[in-house]
């Protein structure tokens, strides 16, 4: 009698293959695992738009902050003849004030914002516009606000340093806030 036969019936003593219950259990375990992985992929794909929105909001905020920081910050309004020679507001015919002067807007061709202070309180709601006032395609769901105010910075008097705060809000209420500092340029001090 061979060692693989049982006594009396002639069938092998060691069974080969898997029982039906083992196959069913394997299918269930693999199905649950694949379902979990697919759910993870679905959640990752659904949330992948958030970094894009945040990155776009950051790009808008950086662009606006740079626009403001590149503007003059002098004692006189830049339209004043004494703008490059004044050492104090008293030497100006038109001292610079916080907020835009009458008739100045960001989008005006003849009287645009021309000083850091002009941007205080500026807002774009319902879309981002370029410097000419044209809507930028794809940015209709974003809004931006700019605040400018005095700040004590490294021993510089509060009247000679401005804190610029740019806030951009995008879809899904994603908000990016950037701050920058601009110091006064007074060539005769």
C-alpha positions in Angstrom: 0.0 0.0 0.0 1.4 3.4 -0.9 1.8 6.1 1.7 -0.6 8.4 -0.2 -3.5 6.0 -0.1 -5.9 5.6 2.9 -6.5 2.2 4.0 -9.5 0.6 2.4 -10.7 3.2 -0.1 -7.8 4.0 -2.4 -8.0 7.8 -2.2 -5.1 10.0 -1.4 -4.7 10.9 2.3 -3.5 14.5 1.6 -6.0 16.7 -0.2 -4.8 19.3 -2.7 -6.5 22.6 -3.6 -8.7 24.9 -1.6 -12.0 24.3 -0.1 -14.9 26.4 -1.3 -15.1 28.3 2.0 -11.4 29.3 1.7 -11.9 30.7 -1.8 -15.0 32.7 -0.7 -13.0 34.1 2.3 -10.1 35.1 0.0 -12.5 36.9 -2.4 -14.1 38.8 0.6 -10.7 39.8 2.1 -9.3 41.0 -1.3 -12.6 42.8 -2.2 -12.5 44.7 1.1 -8.8 45.6 0.6 -9.4 46.8 -3.0 -12.4 48.8 -1.9 -10.4 50.5 0.8 -7.6 51.4 -1.7 -10.1 52.7 -4.3 -11.8 54.8 -1.6 -8.4 56.3 -0.7 -7.8 57.2 -4.4 -11.2 58.8 -4.7 -10.6 61.0 -1.6 -7.2 62.0 -2.8 -8.5 62.9 -6.2 -11.4 64.9 -4.7 -9.0 66.9 -2.4 -6.4 67.4 -5.1 -8.1 70.6 -6.3 -7.4 72.3 -3.0 -3.6 72.7 -3.5 -4.3 74.1 -7.0 -6.7 76.7 -5.5 -4.3 77.5 -2.7 -1.4 77.9 -5.2 -3.5 80.2 -7.5 -4.6 82.3 -4.5 -0.9 82.6 -3.4 0.1 83.7 -6.9 -2.6 86.3 -6.9 -1.6 87.6 -3.5 2.1 87.7 -4.4 1.4 89.6 -7.6 -0.7 92.2 -5.8 1.8 92.6 -2.9 4.6 93.1 -5.4 2.5 95.7 -7.3 1.9 97.7 -4.1 5.5 97.4 -2.8 6.9 98.7 -6.1 4.9 102.0 -5.7 6.5 105.1 -4.3 6.1 105.9 -0.6 7.1 109.6 -0.3 6.0 112.6 1.8 4.3 114.2 -1.3 1.8 112.8 -3.7 3.8 111.7 -6.7 2.0 114.3 -8.8 3.4 117.1 -6.6 6.4 118.9 -8.1 8.3 118.7 -4.7 8.0 114.9 -4.6 11.7 114.3 -5.1 12.9 117.2 -3.0 10.6 117.3 0.1 12.0 116.2 3.4 8.8 116.5 5.3 5.0 116.7 4.5 5.1 120.5 5.2 7.4 120.9 2.1 4.7 119.4 -0.2 2.0 121.2 -2.1 0.0 118.0 -1.9 1.0 115.8 1.0 0.4 112.1 0.5 -2.6 110.8 2.5 -3.9 107.3 3.2 -6.2 106.1 0.5 -6.5 107.2 -3.1 -6.7 110.8 -4.1 -9.8 112.1 -5.8 -10.2 110.5 -9.3 -7.4 107.9 -8.8 -8.2 104.2 -9.3 -6.1 101.2 -10.0 -7.5 100.9 -13.5 -7.4 104.5 -14.7 -5.1 105.2 -17.6 -4.6 108.9 -16.8 -4.9 108.9 -13.0 -3.9 105.5 -11.7 -2.8 104.7 -8.2 0.6 106.2 -7.8 1.6 105.6 -4.2 1.5 102.8 -1.6 -1.1 104.6 0.4 -3.5 104.6 -2.5 -4.1 100.9 -2.1 -5.5 101.1 1.4 -9.0 99.6 1.4 -8.7 98.4 -2.2 -10.9 95.4 -3.0 -11.6 93.1 -6.0 -14.8 91.1 -5.5 -16.2 88.6 -8.0 -13.0 88.0 -9.9 -9.5 89.2 -10.3 -8.8 92.0 -12.8 -5.5 93.0 -14.4 -4.1 96.6 -14.1 -6.3 97.7 -17.1 -9.5 96.4 -15.4 -9.8 93.4 -17.7 -11.1 90.2 -16.0 -8.5 87.4 -16.0 -10.0 84.2 -17.3 -10.4 81.4 -14.8 -10.1 83.7 -11.7 -13.8 84.7 -11.5 -14.3 82.8 -8.2 -11.4 84.7 -6.4 -11.5 88.0 -4.5 -8.8 90.2 -3.0 -8.5 93.0 -0.5 -5.5 95.2 0.4 -4.8 97.1 3.6 -2.0 99.5 4.2 -1.2 100.9 7.6 1.7 102.3 9.7 3.9 99.9 11.6 7.0 100.2 13.9 9.6 98.3 12.0 13.2 97.9 13.2 13.3 101.3 14.9 11.8 103.1 12.0 9.1 105.5 13.1 5.5 104.5 12.4 5.0 107.2 9.9 7.9 106.0 7.8 7.0 102.3 7.4 3.8 100.7 6.0 2.5 97.2 6.6 0.8 96.0 3.5 -1.7 93.1 4.0 -3.1 91.3 0.9 -5.9 88.8 1.5 -7.1 86.6 -1.3 -10.1 84.3 -1.0 -10.7 81.5 -3.5 -13.2 78.7 -4.0 -14.1 76.6 -1.0 -13.3 79.6 1.2 -9.5 79.0 0.9 -7.8 82.2 2.1 -4.2 83.3 1.7 -2.9 86.3 3.6 0.5 87.9 2.7 2.2 90.8 4.5 4.9 93.0 3.3 6.6 96.1 4.5 7.5 99.3 2.6 9.6 102.0 4.0 9.4 105.7 3.1 11.8 107.1 0.5 12.7 110.6 1.4 15.8 111.6 -0.7 16.6 114.8 1.3 16.7 113.3 4.8 
